[in-house]
Amino acid sequence: MKKKTFKIKTASVSLPFGLGQVELQTDETARRAAWALYVELTTRIATQQLEADEGLMREALNSLYSLFSTTRQILREAGPNVGASPDSVGGVAIEVLNKGLRPFLSEWHPALLAWEAQRSQNESPKEHEKRWNREPQLRSELKNLSKELEKYTNVLGKIVGINKK
């Protein structure tokens, strides 16, 4: 017996980063793009909660930064049908990059880069990063950003039919 599958045509969702609420009209192209974005986001260090002694902030920032090229590629491959308006999968993805990730990275990438330039040859990147007086603040803000990105992955999941509790 073949199992029925349901495809969401319209999804009313609350967006992250204070972007409001939107009713998304979806089709197969939008669902494929949403799935590709969902996979990218859920498998990155930057979207996972890191404990105080886990990972490197540089790795997390690089992971976040790479979302720009990955998202661009996904949207280019999906073509214009994925949309660029605020009520489309493409438009939401662009807004998340420009209004969510870009401000965070614009602040923290150069700050961490300046600190990294001061590392001596005999100190590991992890040791040096832990000595940075702004490292706890970066971790805290990364944790908040991760929560917003989790909201975004939930939006994408809803579009493709994944129900997260």
C-alpha angles and dihedrals in degrees: 000000000000116000117233116240123204122210119201112234098178127025125187106205142170110231127219127245092042091291091140132227126315139181107226122204108210137192133172093283092052092046092051091050091046090051093050091049091046092054092048094050099043094051099052130100090226092064095049124084109254120203118228094267099037128102131339124284089222090061091049093049092047090050091051092046092052089059088076095062093038093051091046090051093048092049093046091051092047090053131207094316089075086066138218099225118110090254096056134083090246093048093049091049091051092048092050090053097044101037101027111031103024096061091047094049093042089060102037106034096064092039093054092042090055091050093047090054088064095058116120121227093248095054122084118234089244093052092046093048091050090055092056110109090215095052095094090051092049091050091049093049091045088054090053091046090050089056090053091047088050088057088052093050088050089054090050090046091052090053091054094042102258110142112206118186 
